[in-house]
Amino acid sequence: MKKVVLSLLIASSVMGVYAQKANVNKAKNKVLMETPDFAGARELIVPALEEETTKDQANTWYVAGLIGYKEKEKMDKDNILNPANINQDLKGPAVMESYAYFLKADSLDQLPNEKGKVKPKFRKDIKRMIREYYNFDLIGYGAHLFDQQKYSEALNVFNTFLAIPDLPLSENEIVKDSTYNMIEYYAAIAASNAENPAEAIRHYTVLKDKNYETLAVYQLLYEEYNKQKDTVNFVNTLKEGVEKFPAEPWFLQNLINFYIYSGQPETALTYLNTAIERDPSLPQYRFVEGGLHEALGNAEAAEAAYLKAIEMDANMTSAYDALGRLHYNKAIAILDAADKLIGDRKAFAAEQDKAKAEFEASLPYYTKAHELAPDEMSYKVMLRTLYYRLGMDKEYEAIDKEING
């Protein structure tokens, strides 16, 4: 009885093997018919992709890939006069599915046979079909996904496209031209929008030394490093940009801002001097120069820079504010120091006079700032303070009324 059962199991197994091999052939026939049955072909091929005796055969995976290829080919033929009518949501997945199957088929096709020899049967056809995907299909599908803001999916498609020239089956025959660089650029943007910074940085880094949108690539690479708080790399990217694009102030300005906000005014001033040398016509640079000198305790240099900014732009409200503040702070510092001389009435009075002179020097700058920006409350408050300290009662009452409505 046991022998009979064993025989039945063996027979069943053999029949299963032949059944799966037959299914592979049936699936192939279904897609090659005049009226293809793609759903039926897929239903037949799926078990063969998993069955032990067929899952390691190149032909199984080749036929699986052929299903998606023939499906997309039919869509192309049906819409040959109006390709815009093609449903990318059907065609694209068919292409991506068959591409993966073809890669598996090709890898199995390159294995040595029982005699130790490699005799590929499918590479020529697979190579042709994947080249077709590269030239005509993947870009369109990736763009479709990108336009739908499906950025992770678009990135996957673009990465598939970008990998093809380096596949063994491509045999180094595909030149990575400007179209290739364009897709790499959009892959980086898709990665950024998909919040995949590692992929965005990888693609931008590849593009950095190429001639495709180089300025934008450097700027976007900086943005990715900045989002990751990768200070070392975003500073290095800015520094490279400063050297590579001397006519583009964006890199210098961001580098200066970084050193300002990270508490490194001396380094910021060094780069600012470079910016001024490259473009001495910008009053904003002089204003920033004044602020850096002020931070470093160089009051005279700060005042000279602010005055230069006003000379270049007579309506720069912030420069008037800075000059008014500079003199006001000098006056306060004098008064603080004078407190130590309170026992020496003559010396104390002399310091009081010096402080008053600084308050008086501050007044016209805040007057001008208020004139240029009459709704700015901080200027009104400073004017009221100055009027009070200088004993200008009439003016004090007027501005106090303006402040309090």
Secondary structure, 3 states (H helix, E strand, C coil): CHHHHHHHHHHHHHHHHHHHHHHHHHHHHHHHCCCCCHHHHHHHHHHHHHCCCCCCCHHHHHHHHHHHHHHHHHHHHHCCCCHHHCCHHHHHHHHHHHHHHHHHHHHHHCCCCCCCCCCCCCHHHHHHHHHHHHHHHHHHHHHHHHHCCCHHHHHHHHHHHHHHHHCHHHCCCCCCCHHHHHHHHHHHHHHHHCCCHHHHHHHHHHHCCCCCCHHHHHHHHHHHHHHCCCHHHHHHHHHHHHHHCCCCHHHHHHHHHHHHHCCCHHHHHHHHHHHHHHCCCCHHHHHHHHHHHHHCCCHHHHHHHHHHHHHHCCCCHHHHHHHHHHHHHHHHHHHHHHHHHCCCHHHHHHHHHHHHHHHHHHHHHHHHHHHHCCCCHHHHHHHHHHHHHCCCHHHHHHHHHHHHC
